[in-house]
């Protein structure tokens, strides 16, 4: 994926030598206009400053020398210190291909957390570790297989601390929400507890009056 490829070079910072603007990380076009052999990268760094002298002056230069309506933007390939001009045929060229590095980092962080949680499922019951199970159940972007497994392990963990996070979570995936709430019902039954219908606090199953709200 281009966003993941860009993360490898997220610490790179390139400045346009023509306007000193920080270059934007963009997806490369499907073919190389120069030799047709490709770019060798899914991403590259481009100056998207419309006030850049290379870009503003390039229109007249290209029209005069080649009779074409085009200009140039400065670009650098990942891992390289210097770049060069790249011909563009419109003022909006590459403006829609910029990658949001902040969003890409957040997505990558979430994925890493998911993988860590999945790896901990094998030992979470023995270690009484509720955290990875709760993470997978309430992370709407995690894969369904892991979320299903987490719902199954929830009953084995039998930890009442799971109730509030799950009851208060808004599930986009209806089936996962149903499985998680069914697991909570099983936990309450196994521990001889119930939720007060008035205040939602946990009380003994045989209780007639709630010790928390008095109803």
Residue frames as a rotation matrix with the C-alpha (Angstrom) as fourth column:
UNK 1
0.577 0.817 0.000 0.00
0.817 -0.577 0.000 0.00
0.000 0.000 -1.000 0.00
UNK 2
0.133 -0.539 0.832 1.33
0.433 -0.724 -0.538 3.49
0.892 0.431 0.137 -0.84
UNK 3
0.683 0.164 0.712 0.62
-0.465 -0.654 0.597 4.84
0.564 -0.738 -0.370 2.67
UNK 4
0.921 -0.368 0.125 2.62
0.136 0.608 0.782 2.04
-0.364 -0.703 0.611 4.26
UNK 5
0.347 -0.819 0.457 5.41
0.896 0.145 -0.420 2.59
0.277 0.555 0.785 1.77
UNK 6
0.326 -0.176 0.929 5.45
0.029 -0.980 -0.196 6.26
0.945 0.091 -0.314 2.65
UNK 7
0.969 0.077 0.233 5.81
-0.226 -0.083 0.970 5.45
0.094 -0.994 -0.063 6.36
UNK 8
0.588 -0.809 -0.010 9.21
0.802 0.581 0.140 3.94
-0.107 -0.090 0.990 5.65
UNK 9
-0.384 -0.728 0.567 10.35
0.802 -0.568 -0.186 7.36
0.458 0.383 0.802 4.55
UNK 10
0.626 0.779 0.035 8.22
0.648 -0.544 0.533 9.43
0.434 -0.311 -0.846 6.94
UNK 11
0.539 -0.487 -0.687 11.31
0.535 -0.432 0.726 10.82
-0.651 -0.759 0.027 8.67
UNK 12
-0.431 -0.672 0.603 12.72
0.898 -0.248 0.364 12.09
-0.095 0.698 0.710 5.40
UNK 13
0.507 0.548 -0.665 12.34
0.411 -0.832 -0.372 15.82
-0.758 -0.085 -0.647 4.91
UNK 14
-0.379 -0.581 0.721 13.00
0.912 -0.102 0.398 17.36
-0.157 0.808 0.568 1.54
UNK 15
0.137 0.361 -0.923 12.84
0.179 -0.925 -0.335 21.03
-0.974 -0.119 -0.192 0.61
UNK 16
0.717 0.138 0.684 12.26
0.694 -0.045 -0.718 22.40
-0.069 0.989 -0.128 -2.85
UNK 17
-0.294 -0.924 -0.246 15.45
0.846 -0.371 0.382 24.24
-0.444 -0.096 0.891 -3.90
UNK 18
-0.555 0.132 0.821 13.34
0.599 -0.621 0.505 26.70
0.576 0.773 0.266 -5.90
UNK 19
0.084 0.682 0.726 10.97
-0.204 -0.702 0.683 27.88
0.975 -0.206 0.080 -3.13
UNK 20
-0.816 -0.526 0.238 12.16
-0.361 0.142 -0.922 26.15
0.451 -0.838 -0.306 0.09
UNK 21
0.181 0.935 0.307 8.74
-0.968 0.113 0.225 24.54
0.176 -0.337 0.925 0.57
UNK 22
-0.505 -0.295 0.811 8.64
-0.548 0.836 -0.037 21.14
-0.667 -0.463 -0.583 2.26
UNK 23
-0.685 0.209 -0.698 7.89
-0.596 0.390 0.702 18.45
0.419 0.897 -0.143 -0.31
UNK 24
0.155 0.840 0.520 4.72
-0.934 0.296 -0.199 16.39
-0.321 -0.455 0.831 0.04
UNK 25
-0.813 -0.341 0.472 4.71
-0.234 0.934 0.272 12.59
-0.533 0.110 -0.839 0.00
UNK 26
0.113 0.852 -0.511 2.56
-0.907 -0.122 -0.404 11.50
-0.406 0.509 0.759 -2.96
UNK 27
0.351 0.064 0.934 1.72
0.182 0.974 -0.135 8.31
-0.918 0.218 0.330 -4.80
UNK 28
-0.685 -0.657 -0.315 3.62
-0.236 -0.210 0.949 7.85
-0.689 0.725 -0.011 -8.02
UNK 29
0.192 0.737 -0.648 1.73
-0.929 -0.076 -0.361 7.74
-0.316 0.672 0.670 -11.35
UNK 30
0.740 0.212 0.638 1.27
-0.152 0.977 -0.148 4.32
-0.655 0.013 0.756 -13.00
UNK 31
0.611 -0.587 0.531 4.03
0.790 0.413 -0.453 4.95
0.046 0.696 0.716 -15.54
UNK 32
-0.028 -0.734 -0.678 7.18
0.438 -0.619 0.652 7.00
-0.898 -0.279 0.339 -15.89
UNK 33
0.867 0.452 -0.210 6.74
0.051 -0.501 -0.864 9.67
-0.496 0.738 -0.457 -18.51
UNK 34
0.263 -0.854 -0.449 10.47
-0.802 -0.452 0.390 9.63
-0.536 0.257 -0.804 -19.24
UNK 35
-0.641 -0.647 -0.412 11.46
-0.767 0.541 0.344 6.08
0.000 0.537 -0.843 -20.10
UNK 36
0.247 0.866 -0.435 8.36
-0.797 0.437 0.416 4.01
0.550 0.244 0.798 -19.40
UNK 37
-0.353 -0.490 -0.797 10.26
-0.005 0.853 -0.522 1.73
0.936 -0.181 -0.304 -17.04
UNK 38
0.573 0.628 -0.527 8.46
0.552 0.179 0.815 2.80
0.606 -0.757 -0.244 -13.90
UNK 39
0.588 -0.268 0.763 9.46
-0.506 -0.858 0.088 4.82
0.631 -0.438 -0.640 -10.87
UNK 40
-0.285 -0.689 -0.666 10.83
0.166 0.649 -0.743 1.99
0.944 -0.323 -0.070 -8.74
UNK 41
-0.979 0.041 -0.201 8.74
0.192 -0.162 -0.968 3.25
-0.072 -0.986 0.150 -5.81
UNK 42
-0.169 0.985 0.037 5.07
0.957 0.155 0.244 3.54
0.235 0.076 -0.969 -4.84
UNK 43
0.799 0.414 -0.436 5.66
0.540 -0.812 0.220 7.03
-0.263 -0.411 -0.873 -3.47
UNK 44
-0.246 -0.892 0.380 7.81
0.876 -0.372 -0.308 10.08
0.416 0.257 0.872 -4.07
UNK 45
-0.062 0.139 -0.988 8.18
0.706 -0.694 -0.142 13.62
-0.706 -0.706 -0.055 -2.74
UNK 46
-0.174 0.140 0.975 6.76
0.897 -0.386 0.215 16.51
0.406 0.912 -0.059 -4.76
UNK 47
-0.898 -0.063 -0.434 6.64
0.234 -0.906 -0.354 20.29
-0.371 -0.419 0.828 -4.38
UNK 48
-0.202 0.920 0.337 2.94
0.971 0.142 0.194 21.21
0.130 0.366 -0.921 -4.48
UNK 49
-0.172 0.064 -0.983 3.51
0.417 -0.899 -0.132 24.92
-0.892 -0.433 0.128 -3.96
UNK 50
0.469 0.459 0.754 1.67
0.867 -0.077 -0.492 26.65
-0.168 0.885 -0.434 -6.82
UNK 51
0.975 -0.159 -0.154 3.74
-0.166 -0.985 -0.038 29.78
-0.146 0.063 -0.987 -6.17
UNK 52
0.293 -0.914 0.281 7.02
0.358 0.377 0.854 27.93
-0.887 -0.149 0.438 -6.71
UNK 53
0.099 -0.314 -0.944 9.09
-0.686 -0.709 0.164 29.71
-0.721 0.632 -0.285 -9.41
UNK 54
-0.881 -0.429 0.198 9.80
-0.184 0.698 0.692 26.39
-0.436 0.573 -0.694 -11.13
UNK 55
-0.390 0.830 0.399 6.08
0.778 0.529 -0.339 25.82
-0.492 0.178 -0.852 -11.50
UNK 56
0.459 0.641 -0.615 4.96
0.266 -0.760 -0.593 29.38
-0.848 0.109 -0.519 -12.29
UNK 57
0.022 -0.541 -0.841 7.72
-0.712 -0.599 0.367 30.09
-0.702 0.590 -0.398 -14.79
UNK 58
-0.676 -0.385 0.628 7.57
0.013 0.846 0.533 26.67
-0.737 0.369 -0.567 -16.38
UNK 59
0.302 0.885 0.354 4.34
0.479 0.180 -0.859 27.28
-0.824 0.429 -0.370 -18.27
UNK 60
0.781 -0.037 -0.623 5.83
-0.437 -0.745 -0.504 29.98
-0.446 0.666 -0.599 -20.47
UNK 61
-0.251 -0.968 -0.022 9.11
-0.768 0.185 0.613 28.07
-0.590 0.171 -0.789 -20.87
UNK 62
-0.492 0.110 0.864 7.41
0.271 0.962 0.032 24.88
-0.827 0.250 -0.503 -22.07
UNK 63
0.613 0.786 0.085 5.06
0.375 -0.195 -0.906 26.79
-0.696 0.587 -0.414 -24.36
UNK 64
0.578 -0.458 -0.675 7.94
-0.678 -0.731 -0.085 28.72
-0.455 0.507 -0.733 -25.90
UNK 65
-0.436 -0.900 0.010 10.29
-0.778 0.382 0.499 25.77
-0.453 0.209 -0.866 -26.37
UNK 66
-0.920 0.040 0.390 7.85
0.123 0.974 0.189 22.93
-0.372 0.222 -0.901 -27.05
UNK 67
-0.704 0.700 -0.118 4.52
-0.533 -0.411 0.740 24.54
0.469 0.584 0.663 -27.90
UNK 68
-0.305 0.570 -0.763 2.79
0.510 0.775 0.374 22.58
0.804 -0.275 -0.527 -25.15
UNK 69
0.263 0.471 0.842 0.58
-0.575 -0.624 0.529 23.63
0.775 -0.623 0.106 -22.23
UNK 70
0.654 -0.150 -0.742 2.66
0.543 0.776 0.321 22.19
0.527 -0.613 0.589 -19.38
UNK 71
0.525 -0.539 0.659 5.03
-0.700 -0.714 -0.027 23.12
0.485 -0.447 -0.752 -16.58
UNK 72
-0.193 -0.680 -0.708 7.31
0.065 0.711 -0.700 21.51
0.979 -0.181 -0.093 -13.98
UNK 73
0.838 0.247 0.487 7.14
-0.472 -0.119 0.873 20.45
0.274 -0.962 0.017 -10.35
UNK 74
-0.233 -0.970 0.072 10.24
-0.843 0.164 -0.513 19.57
0.486 -0.180 -0.855 -8.36
UNK 75
0.849 0.526 -0.038 10.36
-0.452 0.762 0.463 15.91
0.273 -0.376 0.885 -7.20
UNK 76
-0.338 -0.916 0.214 12.66
-0.920 0.274 -0.282 13.61
0.200 -0.293 -0.935 -5.23
UNK 77
0.296 0.372 -0.879 12.52
-0.224 0.922 0.315 9.82
0.929 0.103 0.357 -5.01
UNK 78
0.948 0.097 0.305 12.66
-0.316 0.148 0.937 8.19
0.045 -0.984 0.171 -1.54
UNK 79
0.690 -0.720 0.074 16.15
0.539 0.578 0.613 7.69
-0.484 -0.383 0.787 -0.20
UNK 80
0.038 -0.675 0.737 17.70
0.921 -0.263 -0.288 10.25
0.388 0.689 0.612 -2.54
UNK 81
-0.265 -0.254 -0.930 19.10
0.731 -0.682 -0.022 13.62
-0.629 -0.686 0.366 -1.49
UNK 82
-0.643 0.024 -0.765 18.48
-0.380 -0.878 0.292 15.49
-0.665 0.478 0.574 -4.70
UNK 83
0.080 0.742 0.666 15.77
0.556 0.521 -0.648 15.39
-0.828 0.422 -0.370 -7.31
UNK 84
-0.923 -0.379 0.058 14.79
0.252 -0.484 0.838 17.28
-0.289 0.788 0.543 -10.40
UNK 85
-0.504 0.763 -0.406 11.98
-0.750 -0.619 -0.233 18.83
-0.429 0.187 0.884 -12.41
UNK 86
-0.709 0.409 0.574 9.05
0.496 0.868 -0.005 16.68
-0.501 0.281 -0.819 -13.46
UNK 87
-0.925 0.381 0.001 6.76
-0.253 -0.617 0.745 17.82
0.284 0.689 0.667 -16.28
UNK 88
-0.566 0.824 -0.009 3.08
0.472 0.316 -0.823 18.21
-0.676 -0.470 -0.568 -15.40
UNK 89
-0.759 0.290 0.583 0.21
0.567 -0.144 0.811 18.88
0.319 0.946 -0.055 -17.75
UNK 90
0.268 0.876 0.402 -2.15
0.375 -0.479 0.794 20.73
0.887 -0.062 -0.457 -15.42
UNK 91
-0.263 -0.328 0.908 -2.17
-0.566 -0.709 -0.420 22.97
0.782 -0.624 0.001 -12.37
UNK 92
0.510 0.543 0.667 -3.87
-0.859 0.285 0.424 20.25
0.040 -0.790 0.612 -10.32
UNK 93
0.376 -0.414 -0.829 -1.32
-0.233 0.824 -0.517 17.55
0.897 0.387 0.213 -11.14
UNK 94
-0.401 -0.549 -0.733 -0.54
0.396 0.617 -0.680 15.39
0.826 -0.563 -0.030 -8.06
UNK 95
-0.633 0.185 0.752 -2.61
-0.630 -0.687 -0.361 17.61
0.450 -0.702 0.551 -5.75
UNK 96
0.452 0.871 0.193 -5.00
-0.847 0.351 0.399 14.69
0.279 -0.344 0.897 -5.16
UNK 97
0.543 -0.301 -0.784 -2.29
0.075 0.947 -0.311 12.08
0.836 0.110 0.537 -4.60
UNK 98
-0.304 -0.678 0.669 -0.83
-0.636 -0.378 -0.673 13.53
0.709 -0.630 -0.316 -1.39
UNK 99
0.000 0.221 -0.975 -0.65
0.457 0.867 0.197 11.00
0.889 -0.446 -0.101 1.46
UNK 100
0.558 0.267 0.786 -1.82
-0.558 -0.580 0.594 12.01
0.614 -0.770 -0.174 4.93
UNK 101
-0.346 -0.818 -0.460 1.16
-0.130 0.527 -0.840 10.83
0.929 -0.231 -0.288 6.99
UNK 102
-0.660 0.160 0.734 -0.62
-0.750 -0.187 -0.634 11.50
0.035 -0.969 0.244 10.28
UNK 103
0.442 0.893 0.085 -3.49
-0.882 0.450 -0.139 9.22
-0.162 -0.014 0.987 9.27
UNK 104
0.459 -0.347 -0.818 -1.06
-0.353 0.773 -0.527 6.63
0.815 0.531 0.232 7.89
UNK 105
-0.671 -0.727 0.145 0.89
-0.380 0.169 -0.909 6.57
0.637 -0.665 -0.390 11.17
UNK 106
-0.325 0.642 0.694 -2.35
-0.904 0.005 -0.428 6.18
-0.278 -0.767 0.579 13.16
UNK 107
0.676 0.587 -0.446 -3.45
-0.713 0.673 -0.195 3.33
0.185 0.450 0.874 10.92
UNK 108
0.062 -0.762 -0.644 -0.09
-0.229 0.617 -0.752 1.61
0.971 0.194 -0.137 11.28
UNK 109
-0.746 -0.305 0.591 -0.12
-0.606 -0.057 -0.794 2.03
0.276 -0.951 -0.143 15.07
UNK 110
0.161 0.901 0.402 -3.61
-0.945 0.258 -0.201 0.52
-0.285 -0.348 0.893 15.27
UNK 111
0.651 0.038 -0.758 -2.49
-0.475 0.800 -0.367 -2.45
0.592 0.599 0.539 13.15
UNK 112
-0.412 -0.886 -0.213 0.53
-0.267 0.341 -0.901 -3.08
0.871 -0.315 -0.377 15.38
UNK 113
-0.582 0.283 0.762 -1.69
-0.805 -0.072 -0.589 -2.97
-0.112 -0.956 0.270 18.48
UNK 114
0.554 0.816 -0.166 -4.05
-0.833 0.541 -0.119 -5.47
-0.007 0.205 0.979 16.88
UNK 115
0.335 -0.507 -0.794 -1.18
-0.266 0.758 -0.596 -7.84
0.904 0.411 0.119 16.14
UNK 116
-0.728 -0.608 0.316 0.11
-0.431 0.048 -0.901 -7.57
0.533 -0.792 -0.297 19.71
UNK 117
-0.171 0.767 0.618 -3.36
-0.941 0.058 -0.333 -8.29
-0.291 -0.639 0.712 21.08
UNK 118
0.684 0.416 -0.599 -3.76
-0.635 0.745 -0.206 -11.33
0.360 0.522 0.773 18.82
UNK 119
-0.127 -0.844 -0.522 -0.40
-0.230 0.537 -0.812 -12.69
0.965 0.017 -0.262 19.97
UNK 120
-0.794 -0.193 0.576 -1.48
-0.572 -0.082 -0.816 -12.42
0.205 -0.978 -0.045 23.61
UNK 121
0.211 0.977 -0.023 -4.73
-0.922 0.207 0.328 -14.36
0.325 -0.048 0.944 23.17
UNK 122
0.159 -0.191 -0.969 -2.95
-0.110 0.972 -0.210 -17.71
0.981 0.140 0.133 23.55
UNK 123
-0.569 -0.494 -0.657 -1.93
0.579 0.327 -0.747 -16.93
0.584 -0.805 0.100 27.14
UNK 124
-0.542 0.326 0.775 -4.52
-0.411 -0.907 0.094 -14.36
0.733 -0.267 0.625 28.24
UNK 125
0.579 0.803 -0.138 -6.71
-0.287 0.360 0.888 -16.83
0.763 -0.475 0.439 30.18
UNK 126
0.373 -0.522 -0.767 -3.79
0.771 0.634 -0.056 -18.38
0.516 -0.571 0.639 32.08
UNK 127
-0.699 -0.715 -0.008 -2.42
0.630 -0.610 -0.481 -14.92
0.339 -0.341 0.877 32.84
UNK 128
0.111 0.863 -0.493 -5.89
0.929 -0.266 -0.257 -13.48
-0.353 -0.430 -0.831 33.56
UNK 129
-0.780 -0.470 -0.414 -5.12
0.244 -0.836 0.491 -10.74
-0.577 0.282 0.767 31.08
UNK 130
0.191 0.973 0.127 -8.33
0.650 -0.029 -0.759 -9.07
-0.736 0.227 -0.638 29.96
UNK 131
-0.028 -0.226 -0.974 -6.66
-0.235 -0.945 0.226 -6.22
-0.971 0.236 -0.026 28.04
UNK 132
-0.904 -0.364 -0.224 -6.02
-0.275 0.094 0.957 -7.91
-0.327 0.927 -0.185 24.64
UNK 133
-0.595 0.763 0.254 -9.50
0.796 0.603 0.056 -9.44
-0.111 0.235 -0.966 24.61
UNK 134
0.258 0.700 -0.666 -11.16
0.559 -0.670 -0.488 -6.11
-0.788 -0.247 -0.564 25.31
UNK 135
-0.395 -0.490 -0.777 -9.00
-0.326 -0.716 0.617 -4.38
-0.859 0.497 0.123 22.73
UNK 136
-0.994 -0.047 0.102 -10.00
0.071 0.442 0.894 -6.74
-0.087 0.896 -0.436 19.93
UNK 137
-0.318 0.948 0.024 -13.67
0.924 0.316 -0.214 -6.77
-0.211 -0.046 -0.976 20.85
UNK 138
0.461 0.553 -0.694 -13.97
0.500 -0.808 -0.312 -2.99
-0.733 -0.203 -0.649 20.92
UNK 139
-0.487 -0.633 -0.602 -11.62
-0.249 -0.560 0.790 -2.19
-0.837 0.535 0.115 18.02
UNK 140
0.512 0.859 0.002 -13.96
-0.202 0.123 -0.972 -1.91
-0.835 0.498 0.236 15.05
UNK 141
0.512 -0.372 -0.775 -11.10
-0.859 -0.193 -0.474 -2.15
0.027 0.908 -0.418 12.54
UNK 142
-0.467 -0.683 0.562 -9.69
-0.694 0.677 0.245 -5.44
-0.548 -0.275 -0.790 13.81
UNK 143
-0.681 0.161 -0.714 -10.21
-0.514 0.589 0.623 -8.58
0.521 0.792 -0.318 11.72
UNK 144
0.278 0.939 0.201 -13.39
-0.851 0.144 0.505 -10.50
0.446 -0.311 0.839 12.50
UNK 145
0.356 -0.179 -0.917 -11.60
0.140 0.981 -0.137 -13.79
0.924 -0.079 0.374 13.17
UNK 146
-0.697 -0.698 -0.164 -9.66
0.313 -0.090 -0.946 -12.27
0.645 -0.711 0.281 16.07
UNK 147
-0.599 0.554 0.578 -12.75
-0.745 -0.651 -0.148 -10.52
0.294 -0.519 0.803 17.43
UNK 148
0.463 0.748 -0.475 -14.71
-0.523 0.663 0.535 -13.79
0.715 0.000 0.699 17.36
UNK 149
-0.001 -0.569 -0.823 -11.93
0.469 0.726 -0.503 -15.54
0.883 -0.386 0.266 19.26
UNK 150
-0.868 -0.334 0.366 -11.83
-0.096 -0.612 -0.785 -12.73
0.487 -0.717 0.499 21.80
UNK 151
-0.068 0.934 0.350 -15.57
-0.887 -0.218 0.408 -13.08
0.458 -0.283 0.843 22.44
UNK 152
0.550 0.221 -0.805 -15.10
-0.022 0.968 0.250 -16.79
0.835 -0.120 0.538 23.14
UNK 153
-0.357 -0.808 -0.469 -12.23
0.559 0.217 -0.800 -16.13
0.749 -0.548 0.374 25.53
UNK 154
-0.452 0.250 0.856 -14.25
-0.529 -0.848 -0.032 -13.50
0.718 -0.468 0.515 27.37
UNK 155
0.657 0.754 0.003 -16.35
-0.497 0.430 0.754 -16.19
0.567 -0.497 0.657 29.06
UNK 156
0.462 -0.567 -0.682 -13.25
0.590 0.770 -0.241 -18.17
0.662 -0.291 0.690 30.06
UNK 157
-0.597 -0.699 0.393 -11.69
0.212 -0.610 -0.764 -15.08
0.774 -0.373 0.512 31.61
UNK 158
0.229 0.830 -0.509 -14.89
0.783 0.154 0.602 -14.47
0.578 -0.537 -0.615 33.58
UNK 159
-0.722 -0.547 -0.423 -13.82
0.688 -0.636 -0.350 -10.96
-0.078 -0.544 0.836 34.53
UNK 160
0.281 0.933 -0.226 -16.59
0.908 -0.335 -0.253 -8.57
-0.312 -0.135 -0.941 35.54
UNK 161
-0.162 -0.436 -0.885 -14.36
0.158 -0.897 0.413 -5.64
-0.974 -0.073 0.214 34.57
UNK 162
-0.896 -0.174 0.409 -15.28
0.407 0.048 0.912 -6.27
-0.179 0.983 0.028 30.95
UNK 163
-0.106 0.990 0.093 -18.91
0.951 0.129 -0.281 -5.27
-0.290 0.058 -0.955 31.43
UNK 164
0.375 0.302 -0.876 -18.74
0.241 -0.945 -0.222 -1.47
-0.895 -0.128 -0.427 31.41
UNK 165
-0.547 -0.631 -0.550 -16.37
-0.355 -0.420 0.835 -1.13
-0.758 0.652 0.006 28.40
UNK 166
-0.926 0.204 0.319 -18.52
0.376 0.597 0.709 -3.49
-0.046 0.776 -0.629 26.32
UNK 167
-0.018 0.988 -0.151 -21.93
0.937 -0.036 -0.347 -2.23
-0.348 -0.148 -0.926 27.41
UNK 168
0.377 0.139 -0.916 -20.84
0.131 -0.987 -0.096 1.34
-0.917 -0.083 -0.390 26.64
UNK 169
-0.718 -0.688 -0.100 -19.25
-0.048 -0.095 0.994 0.55
-0.694 0.719 0.035 23.29
UNK 170
0.386 0.811 -0.440 -21.17
-0.562 -0.171 -0.809 1.28
-0.731 0.560 0.390 20.09
UNK 171
-0.341 -0.517 0.785 -20.61
0.195 0.778 0.597 -1.72
-0.920 0.356 -0.165 17.86
UNK 172
-0.246 0.202 -0.948 -20.60
-0.897 -0.418 0.144 -1.18
-0.367 0.886 0.284 14.12
UNK 173
-0.635 -0.012 -0.772 -20.54
-0.420 0.844 0.332 -4.93
0.648 0.536 -0.541 13.59
UNK 174
0.196 0.870 0.453 -23.84
-0.894 -0.032 0.448 -6.19
0.404 -0.492 0.771 15.05
UNK 175
0.653 0.074 -0.754 -22.76
0.009 0.994 0.105 -9.83
0.757 -0.075 0.649 15.37
UNK 176
-0.417 -0.874 -0.251 -19.70
0.372 0.088 -0.924 -8.98
0.829 -0.479 0.288 17.48
UNK 177
-0.591 0.273 0.759 -21.85
-0.668 -0.692 -0.272 -6.83
0.451 -0.668 0.592 19.74
UNK 178
0.526 0.848 -0.066 -24.31
-0.704 0.478 0.526 -9.65
0.477 -0.230 0.848 20.20
UNK 179
0.403 -0.456 -0.794 -21.56
0.327 0.882 -0.340 -12.20
0.855 -0.123 0.504 20.94
UNK 180
-0.670 -0.705 0.233 -19.87
0.082 -0.382 -0.921 -9.89
0.738 -0.597 0.313 23.45
UNK 181
-0.346 0.617 0.707 -23.11
-0.880 -0.474 -0.017 -9.18
0.325 -0.628 0.707 25.27
UNK 182
0.698 0.518 -0.495 -24.03
-0.359 0.850 0.385 -12.85
0.620 -0.091 0.779 25.34
UNK 183
-0.094 -0.832 -0.547 -20.61
0.412 0.467 -0.782 -13.51
0.906 -0.299 0.299 26.86
UNK 184
-0.731 -0.118 0.672 -21.36
-0.449 -0.659 -0.604 -10.95
0.513 -0.743 0.429 29.57
UNK 185
0.308 0.924 0.227 -24.63
-0.866 0.174 0.468 -12.69
0.393 -0.341 0.854 30.35
UNK 186
0.579 -0.183 -0.795 -22.75
0.161 0.981 -0.108 -15.98
0.799 -0.065 0.597 30.74
UNK 187
-0.545 -0.838 0.027 -20.20
0.210 -0.167 -0.963 -14.32
0.812 -0.519 0.266 33.05
UNK 188
-0.421 0.474 0.773 -22.95
-0.820 -0.563 -0.101 -12.88
0.387 -0.677 0.626 35.24
UNK 189
0.661 0.706 -0.256 -24.61
-0.559 0.690 0.460 -16.28
0.501 -0.161 0.850 35.44
UNK 190
0.269 -0.649 -0.712 -21.34
0.374 0.751 -0.543 -18.03
0.888 -0.121 0.445 36.32
UNK 191
-0.765 -0.639 0.079 -20.57
0.225 -0.380 -0.897 -15.52
0.604 -0.668 0.434 39.07
UNK 192
-0.146 0.820 -0.553 -24.15
0.977 0.208 0.050 -15.40
0.156 -0.533 -0.832 40.43
UNK 193
-0.690 -0.098 -0.717 -24.41
0.268 -0.955 -0.128 -11.70
-0.673 -0.280 0.685 39.65
UNK 194
0.124 0.700 0.704 -26.82
0.992 -0.074 -0.101 -9.49
-0.018 0.711 -0.703 37.72
UNK 195
-0.859 -0.342 0.381 -27.09
0.393 -0.918 0.062 -5.90
0.328 0.203 0.923 36.54
UNK 196
-0.467 0.710 -0.527 -29.48
0.421 -0.347 -0.838 -3.64
-0.778 -0.613 -0.137 38.37
UNK 197
-0.119 0.494 0.861 -32.23
0.991 0.003 0.136 -2.68
0.065 0.869 -0.490 35.87
UNK 198
0.849 0.497 -0.181 -32.31
0.520 -0.846 0.117 0.84
-0.095 -0.194 -0.976 37.34
UNK 199
0.740 -0.615 -0.273 -28.67
-0.480 -0.767 0.426 1.88
-0.471 -0.184 -0.862 37.76
UNK 200
0.790 -0.365 -0.492 -26.82
-0.301 0.468 -0.831 -0.90
0.534 0.805 0.260 35.87
UNK 201
-0.095 -0.823 0.560 -24.50
-0.989 0.014 -0.148 -1.62
0.114 -0.568 -0.815 38.85
UNK 202
-0.263 -0.091 -0.961 -23.53
-0.215 0.976 -0.034 -5.24
0.941 0.198 -0.276 39.47
UNK 203
-0.116 0.295 0.948 -25.38
-0.993 -0.037 -0.110 -6.86
0.003 -0.955 0.297 42.37
UNK 204
-0.839 -0.159 0.520 -25.96
-0.266 0.954 -0.137 -10.39
-0.474 -0.253 -0.843 43.65
UNK 205
-0.827 0.508 -0.241 -28.34
-0.081 0.316 0.945 -12.47
0.556 0.802 -0.220 41.57
UNK 206
-0.311 0.727 -0.612 -30.59
0.843 0.508 0.175 -13.11
0.438 -0.462 -0.771 44.58
UNK 207
-0.901 -0.087 -0.426 -30.75
0.318 -0.800 -0.509 -9.46
-0.296 -0.594 0.748 45.62
UNK 208
0.051 0.985 0.164 -34.20
0.995 -0.035 -0.098 -7.93
-0.091 0.169 -0.982 45.87
UNK 209
0.955 0.189 -0.229 -33.04
0.195 -0.981 0.000 -4.37
-0.225 -0.045 -0.973 46.48
UNK 210
0.451 -0.825 0.340 -30.00
0.510 -0.074 -0.857 -2.78
0.732 0.560 0.388 44.85
UNK 211
0.358 -0.414 -0.837 -27.35
0.884 -0.139 0.447 -1.75
-0.301 -0.900 0.316 47.37
UNK 212
-0.684 -0.698 0.210 -26.29
0.724 -0.617 0.308 1.08
-0.086 0.363 0.928 45.06
UNK 213
-0.798 0.417 0.434 -29.52
-0.110 -0.810 0.577 2.85
0.592 0.413 0.692 44.17
UNK 214
-0.862 0.435 0.261 -31.91
-0.271 0.040 -0.962 1.35
-0.429 -0.899 0.083 46.72
UNK 215
-0.030 0.892 -0.452 -34.44
-0.990 -0.088 -0.108 0.24
-0.136 0.444 0.886 44.12
